[in-house]
Every structure is written in C-alpha cells, then in structure tokens.
Amino acid sequence: MKKILFLLVIAFSISSCEKEEIEPTQDYTSFTIRLDVETDIVKNTKTGYFNETGDCILLGEHGNLIPFVETAEYIMPEFHDSIYIFNDWSGGTRLEAAFTPKKNKKTVFILNEKNGRAMAADKNDPKQYPR
C-alpha cells in the first residue's frame, strides 16, 4: 500500500512539473514588432528611447510594418526599459505608450488599438524623434 501511495505521489509531482512553462532566457535582450490591426502598411518604423538629457536616441530601423507579420529580431546593444515606436506617417509620429522589453529574453511588441494614440513628432527635433 505504501508503494502505491509513493508511486502516486511521484506521478503527481512529475505531472505538476510538466505543466510549468519556463520562459527561455538568452544572453541578450531583443524584440520584434507586430502590427495586430487591419490597416495599411506602416512605413519607415523606428524605435528609440529618451536619454537623461531628454534627447531621443535611435535604437533601430525596422522598415515597413505589415499587418500580422513580425519584424526581424532586433538585439539591443544595451538594455533600456522604455522603448518608443516612431514612423513617418504625417511627417512623423510616435506612439504615446512606451514598450518594456524583458531583460535577457525576446519580447514581441504588439501594436493594436490598446496601445494608446499616436502623437505628432517633429522629425527635425532631437527631443521628439530619434536620430
């Protein structure tokens, strides 16, 4: 009887462990961007962050966003916790919401109607648009 109880406990423990999904880690932080709305192609997408002096620093150029297609993976040379997404629409726009990557993991930044609104960003002003 003790053997049966022991086997049941072992079997339960193994099945519990199998259900836990462990998110893979990597030696770097990276992200992709996916546009999850039916819309036109979003042209000339860029990502950036604001440094301590308020200048907008270019992280990467991601090309055109096609609905429901992920961009190529971008590997961050150094970690930044607030990433902003910009594009050339109407002379320059920025999504109001910042995206936060997971450190040492690949994060997918999903763009949809829940991300807030787009705001104008002057492409000639380093405080508003990445260079």
Secondary structure by P-SEA (a helix, b strand, c coil): caaaaaaaaaaaaaaaaaabbbbbbcccccbbbbbccccccccbbbbbbbccccbbbbccccccccccccccbbbbcccccbbbbbcccccbbbccbbbbbcccbbbbbcccccccbbbbbcccccccccc
